[in-house]
Amino acid sequence: MARRPTTGGRGETRRGTARAERVRRQNQSAIVKIVAAIAVVGAVVFIYLRVQASHLSLDEVTLCPAKPTSVTVLLVDVTDPMNTAQRQDFTNQLARVKNSIPRYGELLVSKVDPTDANLLSPIIARCNPGTAADVNEATGDPAFVQKQWSEGFDKPLQASFERLATASGSERSPILESIQSVALTEFQKPGREDVPRRLVVASDLLQNTGEISFYRGLPDPREFTSSAAFRRARTDLRGVEVELWMLERSDAASTQPRSLADLWDHVITEQGGDLKRVYNVSG
């Protein structure tokens, strides 16, 4: 009787090993495809979020988002005509402030004025929407943003700056009351506690109202800040960085001695402000 051939164990082993290898490769391929799909989805989500972040909803006029990244108030008090050098230096300083505003930061311009009936309203308020340099072509439109900066931010501010250099001829200079006004209406708005805030005052720094007049002689700083008149005009400048630009008068030797800057240093500090710079406008 003939014997039936038997299948070898080695052959079965080789076929089993081949099947296991195919399964392993298929599993690896599936894992690679899943990882690739996750990476693609992640990249799409990342790009979407970047695009959304670069397209904040901005006010049509002011170009400001719901919460600016910073707030700068430029408070101007030009009572006497400027000479040629002063006008040029003043223009240079205005440009420096404008160019220092970060993307989505707000710049408000106000004039020193009486606040007996109403608090001050800004002459102009604009936020920096950014320039082409701030936008990636993959996530935004650099040309549009650059045009927005030029037409909606730069040109309107330049036009207002040109008007600021004109002397008002006003006999009153309620500088302290004007600082109080912008502090209340701009710096102390709810939700701005953690926003960088800056005040720039361009003036001869000679407060002149019925109650307080530096023309009658500069008071002792500590006596002045203890007076009832100062208490009525003071405000809260905590967290506010302050710059003072002193516009020199023709009679500066008698009306604007060095002690005037020291007096204002004490006044700003007494209100919690941080005086960063006192600048004498050239001329």
C-alpha positions in Angstrom: 0.0 0.0 0.0 1.4 3.3 -1.1 2.1 6.0 1.6 0.5 9.4 1.2 3.0 12.2 1.1 2.9 14.4 4.1 3.2 18.2 4.0 6.3 19.5 5.7 6.1 21.6 8.8 8.7 24.0 7.4 6.4 24.9 4.5 3.5 25.7 6.7 5.8 27.8 8.9 7.0 29.8 5.9 3.5 30.4 4.7 2.4 31.5 8.2 5.3 33.8 8.5 4.5 35.4 5.1 0.9 36.0 6.1 2.0 37.6 9.4 4.4 39.9 7.5 1.6 41.0 5.1 -0.6 41.8 8.0 2.1 43.7 9.8 2.8 45.8 6.7 -0.9 46.4 6.2 -1.2 47.6 9.8 1.8 49.8 9.4 0.4 51.4 6.2 -2.9 52.0 8.0 -1.2 53.7 10.9 0.9 55.9 8.6 -2.3 56.9 6.7 -4.1 57.7 10.0 -1.1 59.8 11.3 -0.9 61.6 8.0 -4.6 62.4 8.1 -4.3 63.7 11.6 -1.4 65.9 10.6 -3.4 67.3 7.6 -6.4 68.0 9.8 -4.1 69.7 12.5 -2.4 71.8 9.8 -5.8 72.9 8.5 -7.1 73.8 12.0 -3.8 75.7 12.7 -4.1 77.7 9.5 -7.8 78.4 10.2 -7.0 79.7 13.7 -4.2 81.9 12.4 -6.5 83.4 9.7 -9.2 84.0 12.3 -6.7 85.7 14.7 -5.4 87.9 11.9 -8.9 89.0 11.0 -10.2 90.7 14.1 -13.5 92.5 13.8 -12.5 96.2 13.6 -14.6 99.3 13.9 -15.2 100.8 10.4 -14.1 104.3 11.4 -11.6 103.9 14.3 -10.2 100.5 13.1 -10.2 99.4 16.8 -11.1 95.9 18.0 -13.4 95.4 21.0 -10.3 95.7 23.3 -7.3 97.6 22.1 -3.8 96.2 22.8 -2.8 99.5 24.3 -4.2 103.0 24.9 -2.2 106.2 24.2 -3.7 109.7 24.8 -2.0 112.7 23.3 -3.2 115.8 25.2 -2.2 119.1 23.5 -2.2 122.6 24.8 -0.8 125.1 22.3 -1.7 128.6 23.5 1.1 130.6 21.8 2.4 130.4 18.2 5.4 128.1 17.6 8.5 129.3 15.9 9.9 127.3 13.0 12.2 125.1 15.1 9.5 124.3 17.6 7.0 123.4 14.9 9.5 121.0 13.2 10.5 119.3 16.5 6.8 119.1 17.5 6.0 117.4 14.2 8.9 115.0 14.7 7.6 114.0 18.2 4.1 113.5 16.9 5.4 111.1 14.2 7.4 109.3 16.9 4.3 108.7 19.0 2.2 107.6 16.0 4.9 105.1 14.9 5.2 103.7 18.4 1.6 102.5 18.5 1.5 98.7 18.3 -0.8 96.7 16.1 -4.4 97.2 17.4 -3.2 99.8 19.9 -5.3 103.0 20.2 -4.2 106.6 19.8 -6.5 109.3 21.0 -5.8 113.0 20.5 -7.5 115.7 22.7 -7.0 119.4 23.3 -6.7 120.9 26.7 -10.1 122.6 27.4 -12.4 123.5 30.3 -14.4 120.6 31.7 -16.9 122.6 33.7 -19.9 121.5 31.6 -18.6 118.4 29.9 -15.6 116.1 29.9 -13.3 116.2 26.9 -14.1 114.4 23.6 -11.1 113.3 21.5 -10.4 115.2 18.3 -9.6 111.9 16.7 -9.3 108.2 17.8 -7.6 105.6 15.7 -6.1 102.1 16.1 -3.2 100.8 14.2 -4.5 98.0 12.0 -1.0 96.8 11.2 1.0 97.1 8.0 1.8 94.6 5.2 4.8 93.5 7.3 2.4 92.1 9.9 0.5 89.9 7.5 1.5 86.6 5.9 0.2 86.1 2.4 -0.9 82.5 3.4 -3.2 83.9 6.1 -4.1 87.4 5.0 -4.0 90.2 2.5 -0.9 92.4 3.0 -2.0 94.9 0.3 -5.4 95.4 1.9 -3.9 95.8 5.4 -1.3 98.3 4.1 -4.0 100.4 2.4 -6.1 100.3 5.6 -3.1 101.6 7.6 -2.4 104.4 5.1 -6.0 105.5 4.5 -7.6 104.8 7.8 -4.8 105.4 10.3 -1.9 107.4 9.0 -3.6 110.1 6.8 -6.3 111.0 9.3 -3.8 111.4 12.1 -1.5 113.5 9.9 -4.4 115.8 9.1 -5.2 116.2 12.8 -1.5 116.8 13.7 -1.3 119.7 11.3 -4.2 121.4 13.1 -2.7 120.8 16.5 0.3 123.1 15.9 -2.0 126.1 15.6 -2.1 128.4 18.6 -5.4 128.6 20.4 -4.8 132.0 22.0 -6.9 130.8 25.0 -6.4 132.6 28.3 -7.2 129.5 30.3 -5.1 126.3 30.5 -6.9 123.8 32.6 -4.2 121.1 32.2 -4.9 119.3 35.4 -8.6 119.1 34.7 -8.0 117.9 31.2 -5.7 115.1 32.5 -8.5 114.2 35.0 -10.9 114.1 32.1 -9.0 111.7 29.8 -8.1 109.5 32.8 -11.8 109.1 33.6 -13.0 108.6 30.0 -10.1 106.5 28.5 -7.7 105.0 31.1 -10.3 104.0 33.7 -12.8 102.3 31.4 -13.7 98.8 32.8 -11.6 96.1 31.2 -8.6 98.2 30.6 -6.8 97.5 33.9 -4.3 95.1 32.2 -3.8 97.2 29.0 -0.7 99.3 28.7 -1.7 103.0 29.0 0.3 106.1 28.2 -0.3 109.8 28.5 1.6 112.4 26.5 1.0 116.0 27.4 2.3 118.7 25.0 2.1 122.1 26.7 3.9 125.0 28.2 2.9 123.2 31.5 1.6 126.5 33.0 -1.7 125.6 34.6 -3.9 128.7 34.5 -7.5 128.6 35.9 -9.3 130.7 38.5 -8.4 128.3 41.2 -4.9 127.3 40.2 -2.5 129.6 38.2 1.2 129.0 37.9 1.5 132.4 36.4 1.2 133.9 39.9 4.3 131.9 40.9 5.1 128.3 41.2 3.7 126.7 44.4 5.7 124.5 46.7 5.0 120.9 45.4 4.0 119.4 48.7 1.9 122.3 49.8 0.2 122.3 46.4 -0.7 118.6 46.3 -2.2 119.0 49.9 -4.5 121.9 48.8 -8.2 121.6 48.3 -7.9 123.0 44.8 -5.6 120.1 43.8 -7.8 117.5 45.4 -10.7 118.6 43.2 -8.5 118.4 40.0 -6.5 115.2 40.8 -7.2 111.8 39.3 -6.0 108.2 39.4 -3.0 107.6 37.1 -1.9 104.3 38.6 -0.5 102.1 35.8 -0.2 105.0 33.4 3.2 106.0 31.9 3.5 109.8 31.4 5.5 111.9 29.0 5.6 115.7 29.2 6.7 117.9 26.2 7.4 121.4 27.4 6.8 124.0 24.8 9.1 126.9 25.7 7.6 130.4 25.9 9.3 133.7 24.9 9.4 134.6 28.6 10.6 131.1 29.7 13.3 132.5 31.9 10.7 133.9 34.3 7.7 131.6 33.7 9.3 128.2 33.1 12.2 127.7 35.5 13.7 124.3 36.1 11.5 123.9 39.2 8.4 123.7 36.8 9.5 120.3 35.7 10.1 119.2 39.3 6.7 120.4 40.3 5.0 118.3 37.5 7.1 115.3 38.5 5.7 115.6 42.0 2.1 116.2 40.7 2.2 113.1 38.4 3.8 110.9 41.1 1.3 112.0 43.7 -1.5 110.8 41.4 0.2 107.4 41.0 1.5 108.0 37.5 5.0 107.0 36.2 6.7 110.0 34.7 9.0 108.5 32.1 10.2 111.6 30.2 10.2 115.4 30.4 11.2 116.7 26.9 11.9 120.3 26.1 10.7 120.9 22.5 13.6 122.5 20.6 13.4 126.3 19.9 
